[in-house]
Amino acid sequence: MENCIFCKIVRGEISSKHVYEDADVFAFHDIHPAAPVHFMVVPKLHISSLADVEDKHRSLLGDMMILIPRLAKEQGCTDGFRTVINTGRVGGQEVYHLHIHVIGGRDRLPVMIPHPR
């Protein structure tokens, strides 16, 4: 997508703090980190959201999920991390290019959704 900010980052048109890159995947630090470690893993292929994933994306998504723990450890998350995929308007997605947030680097991350008591 020509105007997608993440596609522009992948193409090098917008600078980013690089974490990882291969033929299919790009990872970079979030510009508004929620924790000491906060980066995103995106497919180079433009997929608008998790809701648009198809069977043909199975290998790509599997590769991304296998890559995430290694990158998290390399970034200092040796005792755990959180992964978040916001999907669609209701899910809080702000950039419509599939991306997985990897968040950690604290003693313990806050509860995302409080349990009813």
VEXDREN-2710 file (C-alpha; in Angstrom, 1 decimal):
% VEXDREN-2710
k/r/px/py/pz
1/MET/0.0/0.0/0.0
2/GLU/1.5/3.3/-1.1
3/ASN/0.3/5.4/1.9
4/CYS/0.6/2.8/4.6
5/ILE/3.1/4.1/7.2
6/PHE/4.4/0.6/8.0
7/CYS/4.9/-0.1/4.3
8/LYS/6.9/3.1/4.1
9/ILE/9.0/2.0/7.1
10/VAL/9.6/-1.4/5.5
11/ARG/10.7/0.3/2.3
12/GLY/13.0/2.7/4.2
13/GLU/11.1/5.8/3.2
14/ILE/10.5/6.5/6.9
15/SER/13.3/5.9/9.4
16/SER/12.9/3.6/12.3
17/LYS/14.9/2.1/15.1
18/HIS/15.6/-1.3/13.5
19/VAL/15.4/-4.6/15.4
20/TYR/15.3/-7.2/12.7
21/GLU/14.8/-7.8/9.0
22/ASP/14.7/-10.7/6.6
23/ALA/13.0/-11.3/3.3
24/ASP/9.5/-11.4/4.7
25/VAL/9.5/-9.8/8.1
26/PHE/10.6/-6.4/9.6
27/ALA/10.8/-5.5/13.3
28/PHE/11.3/-2.0/14.7
29/HIS/10.9/-0.1/18.0
30/ASP/7.6/1.6/18.8
31/ILE/7.9/5.4/18.7
32/HIS/5.6/5.6/21.8
33/PRO/6.8/2.7/23.9
34/ALA/4.5/1.4/26.6
35/ALA/7.4/-0.3/28.5
36/PRO/11.2/-0.4/28.4
37/VAL/11.0/-2.9/25.6
38/HIS/8.4/-2.3/23.0
39/PHE/8.9/-3.2/19.4
40/MET/6.6/-4.4/16.5
41/VAL/7.0/-7.2/14.2
42/VAL/5.3/-6.7/10.8
43/PRO/5.1/-8.7/7.6
44/LYS/6.7/-7.0/4.6
45/LEU/3.6/-8.1/2.7
46/HIS/0.8/-5.6/3.3
47/ILE/-2.0/-7.4/5.2
48/SER/-4.4/-4.9/6.7
49/SER/-5.2/-6.7/9.9
50/LEU/-5.5/-10.1/11.5
51/ALA/-9.1/-10.2/10.3
52/ASP/-7.7/-10.3/6.7
53/VAL/-5.3/-13.3/7.2
54/GLU/-5.9/-16.2/4.9
55/ASP/-4.6/-19.7/4.7
56/LYS/-1.9/-18.6/2.2
57/HIS/-0.4/-16.5/5.1
58/ARG/0.0/-19.6/7.4
59/SER/3.8/-19.9/6.8
60/LEU/4.5/-16.2/7.2
61/LEU/2.6/-15.9/10.5
62/GLY/4.2/-19.1/11.8
63/ASP/7.7/-17.7/11.0
64/MET/6.7/-14.4/12.8
65/MET/5.6/-16.2/15.9
66/ILE/8.7/-18.4/16.0
67/LEU/10.9/-15.3/15.6
68/ILE/9.3/-13.2/18.4
69/PRO/10.7/-15.1/21.4
70/ARG/14.2/-14.9/20.0
71/LEU/13.9/-11.1/19.4
72/ALA/12.3/-10.5/22.8
73/LYS/15.2/-12.3/24.5
74/GLU/17.7/-10.3/22.4
75/GLN/16.0/-7.1/23.5
76/GLY/16.3/-8.0/27.2
77/CYS/13.0/-9.8/27.9
78/THR/14.5/-12.8/29.6
79/ASP/11.7/-13.5/32.0
80/GLY/8.7/-13.0/29.8
81/PHE/7.0/-10.5/27.5
82/ARG/3.5/-9.7/26.2
83/THR/2.4/-9.9/22.6
84/VAL/-0.6/-7.8/21.4
85/ILE/-2.4/-7.8/18.1
86/ASN/-5.0/-5.0/17.9
87/THR/-7.5/-5.9/15.2
88/GLY/-10.0/-3.5/13.7
89/ARG/-11.6/-0.4/15.2
90/VAL/-13.1/-2.2/18.2
91/GLY/-9.8/-3.9/18.9
92/GLY/-8.0/-0.6/19.0
93/GLN/-6.0/-0.9/15.7
94/GLU/-4.6/2.4/14.7
95/VAL/-2.4/1.5/11.8
96/TYR/-4.0/-0.8/9.2
97/HIS/-1.0/-3.1/8.5
98/LEU/-0.9/-6.3/10.6
99/HIS/1.6/-5.8/13.4
100/ILE/2.4/-7.7/16.6
101/HIS/3.5/-5.6/19.6
102/VAL/6.1/-7.2/21.8
103/ILE/6.2/-5.5/25.2
104/GLY/8.4/-6.2/28.2
105/GLY/11.4/-5.2/30.2
106/ARG/9.6/-4.5/33.5
107/ASP/9.4/-6.6/36.6
108/ARG/5.8/-7.2/35.8
109/LEU/3.5/-5.7/33.2
110/PRO/0.1/-4.3/34.4
111/VAL/-3.0/-6.4/33.9
112/MET/-4.5/-5.7/30.6
113/ILE/-8.1/-6.5/31.3
114/PRO/-9.1/-6.7/35.0
115/HIS/-10.9/-9.9/36.1
116/PRO/-14.4/-9.3/37.5
117/ARG/-14.5/-10.0/41.2
END
